[in-house]
Amino acid sequence: MLGRLLLSLSGISQILGPFIADFNETHVKNPNWPPHARFHNGQTMSMGLGLGLATLYFTHRHGYAFSSPSVGVAREKDSLMTAAVFGSLYWLTGLSAILYPGSLAVDPEFGEGFPQFWLFLGLAAASWGGWGLEIIRLNGGLKKRS
C-alpha cells in the first residue's frame, strides 16, 4: 500500500522534522532570538507533532467496523482525506511563511535562500499522492477501458 506509506512518511516527518531541524543553534538555542520568537518556534514544533499524530491516526484507521461494507469504505475514504489534509498542512504553511513581510527561510548567519522548499513541496505532494493512490485502490484500481 504505497499510498499509506506516503501518507505515513509525511506524518512521521511532521513529528520528527521540526525537532531535528529546529532544536539547535539555528532556532531554539540561537542566542540572537528573542523569547517571543522561541515561543512561536515551540508552537510550530508542537503543531508538527500534533498534525503528524493526526495524520498517522487517520491514515491507519479502517472503516470496516460497520455492518455494510460500503459504509466502511466510505468511512475509510473520509479518513484518508482527513489524513491528507493533516498530512499537508504543516508543509503548505511552511511554503507560505516566506510570503510574510521581512520573512527569511534562513537567518543570514546560517545561509540564504529557501532550502526547505523542495522538501516541503515534496512532502505535501506525498500526502496528496498517497491519498490519490489509496482512493484508486479503494475504488477497485485502474481498470482497462475497451
C-alpha positions in Angstrom: 0.0 0.0 0.0 2.2 2.7 -1.4 -0.4 5.4 -0.7 -0.5 4.7 3.1 3.3 4.6 3.1 3.4 8.1 1.5 0.9 9.4 4.0 2.9 7.9 6.9 6.1 9.4 5.6 4.5 12.8 5.7 3.1 12.2 9.2 6.4 10.9 10.6 8.3 13.7 9.0 6.0 16.2 10.7 6.6 14.6 14.0 10.4 14.4 13.8 11.4 17.0 11.2 10.7 20.2 13.2 12.6 18.9 16.2 15.5 17.7 14.1 15.7 21.0 12.1 14.8 23.5 14.9 16.2 22.2 18.3 19.7 23.5 17.7 21.7 26.8 17.4 19.8 28.0 14.4 16.5 28.2 16.2 15.7 27.2 19.8 19.3 27.6 21.0 20.0 30.7 18.9 21.2 33.4 21.4 20.1 36.1 19.0 16.4 35.0 19.1 14.1 36.9 21.4 11.9 34.9 23.7 8.7 35.5 21.7 10.4 34.1 18.6 11.3 31.0 20.6 7.6 30.8 21.8 6.4 30.7 18.2 9.1 28.2 17.2 7.9 25.9 20.1 4.3 26.4 18.9 5.4 25.3 15.4 7.2 22.3 16.6 4.3 21.2 18.7 1.9 21.8 15.8 4.0 19.5 13.7 3.8 16.8 16.4 0.0 17.2 16.6 -0.5 17.2 12.9 1.8 14.2 12.4 0.0 12.2 15.0 -3.4 13.0 13.5 -2.1 12.1 10.0 -0.9 8.7 11.2 -4.2 8.1 13.1 -6.4 8.8 10.1 -4.1 7.1 7.7 -4.3 3.8 9.6 -7.9 3.9 10.9 -10.0 1.5 9.0 -13.7 1.8 8.3 -14.9 -1.8 8.3 -16.5 -1.8 11.7 -19.9 -1.3 10.1 -22.5 -3.8 9.0 -22.3 -2.6 5.5 -19.0 -2.8 3.6 -19.9 0.3 1.5 -20.3 2.4 4.7 -16.9 1.1 5.9 -15.2 2.0 2.6 -16.9 5.5 2.7 -15.5 6.0 6.2 -12.1 4.8 5.1 -12.1 7.3 2.2 -13.1 10.1 4.6 -10.3 9.1 7.0 -7.8 9.2 4.1 -9.0 12.6 3.0 -8.6 13.8 6.6 -5.1 12.3 6.7 -4.1 14.1 3.5 -5.3 17.4 4.9 -3.5 17.0 8.2 -0.5 15.5 6.3 -0.1 18.5 4.1 -1.0 21.5 6.4 2.4 21.7 8.0 4.2 21.7 4.7 1.9 24.1 3.0 2.1 26.6 5.8 5.9 26.3 5.7 5.8 27.1 2.0 3.5 30.2 2.7 5.7 31.5 5.5 8.1 33.1 3.1 5.3 35.4 1.9 5.2 37.4 5.1 6.9 40.8 5.1 10.5 40.6 6.4 10.5 36.8 6.4 13.5 34.7 5.5 13.7 30.9 5.3 17.2 31.0 6.9 18.7 33.5 9.3 21.6 35.4 7.5 24.3 33.9 9.7 23.3 30.4 8.6 22.9 30.8 4.9 20.4 32.1 2.4 17.7 31.0 0.0 14.8 28.7 0.8 16.5 25.3 1.3 13.3 23.8 2.7 11.3 24.5 -0.4 11.7 21.1 -2.2 11.3 19.1 0.9 8.1 20.9 2.0 6.7 20.7 -1.6 7.6 17.0 -1.8 6.1 16.0 1.5 2.9 17.9 0.7 2.8 16.1 -2.6 3.4 12.8 -0.8 0.3 13.4 1.3 -1.9 14.1 -1.7 -0.3 11.5 -3.9 -0.7 8.9 -1.1 -4.4 9.9 -0.8 -4.9 9.5 -4.5 -3.3 6.1 -4.7 -5.4 4.8 -1.8 -8.6 6.2 -3.3 -7.7 4.4 -6.6 -7.1 1.2 -4.6 -10.4 1.5 -2.7 -12.3 2.2 -6.0 -11.0 -1.1 -7.4 -7.8 0.1 -9.0 -7.3 1.2 -12.5 -9.4 -0.8 -15.0 -8.6 -1.1 -18.7 -11.1 0.6 -20.9 -12.3 -1.3 -24.0 
